[in-house]
Amino acid sequence: MRPALTLVLSLSLLFATLTTAEAGTNFTVRDINGRYVRLSDFKGKLLFMTFFATWCKPCLQELKHLVKLRKKYKSKGFEVLAVSLDGPETRAKVKPLAKRY
């Protein structure tokens, strides 16, 4: 992994950890099956939250790396919450993409 990407991931992990622990907010989104997912569902875990779009090539590259990281560190409590920013014209591509990764 490139040093710049490693730094961004490290800072993002730190931010996600501090935000979850300190802010006490309960961010809520729906998953690809329509169920609600809350930030509090990840209590006690290290959560990396990212925002992506199916048409964003750098986002897709990031998702590939995050899948690898999650597989490697899942047993230590590492989770990834990827939130799609796709609009109505590309929303149908989200579910197949999620299943692929």
C-alpha contacts under 8 A as a table, 3 or more apart, distances in Angstrom:
res1	aa1	res2	aa2	distance
1	M	5	L	6.72
1	M	6	T	6.52
2	R	5	L	5.33
2	R	6	T	6.20
3	P	6	T	4.97
3	P	7	L	6.14
4	A	7	L	5.11
4	A	8	V	6.23
5	L	8	V	5.07
5	L	9	L	6.06
6	T	9	L	5.12
6	T	10	S	6.02
7	L	10	S	5.04
7	L	11	L	6.09
8	V	11	L	5.23
8	V	12	S	5.97
9	L	12	S	5.02
9	L	13	L	6.01
10	S	13	L	5.12
10	S	14	L	6.20
11	L	14	L	5.03
11	L	15	F	6.09
12	S	15	F	4.99
12	S	16	A	5.99
12	S	48	F	6.97
13	L	16	A	5.05
13	L	17	T	6.04
13	L	46	L	7.46
13	L	47	L	7.00
13	L	48	F	5.61
14	L	17	T	5.13
14	L	18	L	6.11
15	F	18	L	5.15
15	F	19	T	5.83
16	A	19	T	5.10
16	A	20	T	6.00
16	A	46	L	7.68
16	A	47	L	6.14
16	A	48	F	6.01
16	A	49	M	6.88
17	T	20	T	5.31
17	T	21	A	6.05
17	T	46	L	6.16
17	T	47	L	6.64
18	L	21	A	5.13
18	L	22	E	5.62
18	L	23	A	7.63
19	T	22	E	5.41
19	T	23	A	5.27
19	T	24	G	7.60
20	T	23	A	6.00
20	T	24	G	6.26
20	T	25	T	7.24
20	T	39	L	7.39
20	T	43	K	7.90
21	A	24	G	6.49
25	T	39	L	7.65
26	N	38	R	6.02
26	N	39	L	5.18
26	N	40	S	5.89
27	F	38	R	5.65
27	F	39	L	5.22
27	F	40	S	7.91
28	T	36	Y	6.60
28	T	37	V	5.65
28	T	38	R	4.39
28	T	39	L	6.42
29	V	36	Y	5.70
29	V	37	V	5.39
29	V	38	R	6.56
29	V	83	V	7.89
30	R	33	N	7.57
30	R	34	G	5.24
30	R	35	R	5.25
30	R	36	Y	4.41
30	R	37	V	5.74
31	D	34	G	5.25
31	D	35	R	5.41
31	D	36	Y	6.28
31	D	37	V	6.45
32	I	35	R	7.52
32	I	94	V	7.70
32	I	95	K	5.90
32	I	98	A	7.91
37	V	41	D	6.83
38	R	41	D	5.30
38	R	42	F	7.67
39	L	42	F	5.79
39	L	43	K	7.43
40	S	43	K	5.21
42	F	45	K	5.45
42	F	46	L	7.66
42	F	47	L	6.87
42	F	79	E	7.79
44	G	77	G	7.63
45	K	77	G	4.77
45	K	78	F	5.93
45	K	79	E	6.90
46	L	77	G	5.90
46	L	78	F	4.75
46	L	79	E	6.18
47	L	78	F	5.96
47	L	79	E	4.90
47	L	80	V	5.71
47	L	81	L	7.09
48	F	78	F	7.65
48	F	79	E	6.23
48	F	80	V	4.78
48	F	81	L	6.19
49	M	80	V	5.79
49	M	81	L	4.63
49	M	82	A	5.79
49	M	83	V	7.52
50	T	80	V	7.69
50	T	81	L	6.34
50	T	82	A	4.88
50	T	83	V	6.17
51	F	82	A	5.65
51	F	83	V	4.70
51	F	84	S	5.81
51	F	85	L	6.59
52	F	56	C	7.03
52	F	59	C	5.41
52	F	60	L	7.61
52	F	82	A	6.87
52	F	83	V	6.21
52	F	84	S	5.06
52	F	85	L	5.85
52	F	86	D	7.81
53	A	56	C	5.31
53	A	59	C	6.71
53	A	60	L	7.95
53	A	84	S	5.43
53	A	85	L	5.24
53	A	86	D	5.20
54	T	57	K	7.70
54	T	59	C	7.70
54	T	60	L	7.07
54	T	84	S	7.65
54	T	86	D	6.73
54	T	90	T	7.26
54	T	93	K	6.69
54	T	94	V	6.48
54	T	97	L	7.51
55	W	90	T	7.92
56	C	59	C	5.22
56	C	60	L	6.44
57	K	60	L	5.15
57	K	61	Q	6.40
58	P	61	Q	5.07
58	P	62	E	6.20
59	C	62	E	5.01
59	C	63	L	6.20
60	L	63	L	5.00
60	L	64	K	6.39
61	Q	64	K	5.22
61	Q	65	H	6.62
62	E	65	H	5.19
62	E	66	L	6.16
63	L	66	L	4.93
63	L	67	V	6.10
63	L	101	Y	7.74
64	K	67	V	5.28
64	K	68	K	6.59
64	K	101	Y	7.24
65	H	68	K	5.20
65	H	69	L	6.26
66	L	69	L	4.95
66	L	70	R	5.99
66	L	80	V	7.18
67	V	70	R	5.15
67	V	71	K	6.22
67	V	101	Y	6.73
68	K	71	K	5.21
68	K	72	K	6.20
69	L	72	K	5.07
69	L	73	Y	6.06
70	R	73	Y	5.26
70	R	74	K	5.21
70	R	78	F	6.12
70	R	79	E	6.05
70	R	80	V	6.73
71	K	74	K	5.53
72	K	75	S	7.64
73	Y	76	K	5.29
73	Y	77	G	6.80
73	Y	78	F	5.48
74	K	77	G	5.19
74	K	78	F	4.78
74	K	79	E	6.40
75	S	78	F	7.24
84	S	94	V	7.20
86	D	89	E	7.67
86	D	90	T	5.72
86	D	91	R	5.26
86	D	94	V	7.66
87	G	90	T	5.76
87	G	91	R	5.65
88	P	91	R	5.22
88	P	92	A	7.83
89	E	92	A	7.65
90	T	93	K	5.69
90	T	94	V	7.51
91	R	94	V	5.57
92	A	95	K	6.65
92	A	96	P	7.92
93	K	96	P	5.78
93	K	97	L	6.28
94	V	97	L	5.16
94	V	98	A	6.10
95	K	98	A	5.09
95	K	99	K	6.20
96	P	99	K	5.14
96	P	100	R	6.17
97	L	100	R	5.08
97	L	101	Y	6.40
98	A	101	Y	5.25
